[in-house]
Amino acid sequence: MNQKTFVLLAISSLFSACSSVFSVTSIAANESFVLGNNAHGYFNVKLKNLSAHPITVYQKTLTDSIHSFSVIKSKETVHVYADKNTALIIENKSEDPASVKLDLGGDVKLSMGYKN
């Protein structure tokens, strides 16, 4: 393999390893959205609460230890850095639906789902 081909392969591998995901996610009244409830590496989230009411965000390890609890006000944006093998829980405790804008980076091979 010549040097130019090797450099092109290395650069393309670098760009494919740096992944990001953008999403606007709706959460029904009195439900939660769970991000990363599986084995994974470190990830980060830029989260904006698009709802007219506050939402609750916290992290939960695979052994059910809870930490980094915070309430995100309407239209507020926060940056969350999650440890490996830690789920990010976004709770909507309101009687109205909620929407959040998510910009994910790092290890984005995360499970995603809802729970009530």
QUILIN-V488463 format. One record per residue. RES is the residue in one letter. OMEGA is omega in whole degrees, -180 to 180 (NA if undefined). Layout:
res	omega
RES	OMEGA
RES	OMEGA
This chain:
res	omega
M	-179
N	-173
Q	-180
K	179
T	179
F	180
V	178
L	177
L	180
A	180
I	180
S	176
S	179
L	-180
F	180
S	178
A	-180
C	-175
S	172
S	-179
V	176
F	-178
S	164
V	-173
T	176
S	179
I	-178
A	179
A	177
N	175
E	-180
S	172
F	-177
V	-177
L	174
G	178
N	-179
N	176
A	-178
H	176
G	179
Y	173
F	178
N	-178
V	166
K	-173
L	175
K	177
N	-179
L	-175
S	178
A	-178
H	-179
P	174
I	180
T	180
V	174
Y	179
Q	-179
K	179
T	178
L	177
T	175
D	173
S	-176
I	176
H	177
S	180
F	175
S	177
V	-178
I	-178
K	176
S	179
K	179
E	177
T	177
V	174
H	-179
V	177
Y	-175
A	176
D	177
K	180
N	179
T	179
A	172
L	-179
I	177
I	-175
E	173
N	-178
K	-178
S	174
E	179
D	176
P	178
A	174
S	177
V	174
K	-177
L	173
D	-174
L	175
G	-178
G	178
D	-177
V	175
K	-172
L	170
S	180
M	179
G	-178
Y	171
K	178
N	NA
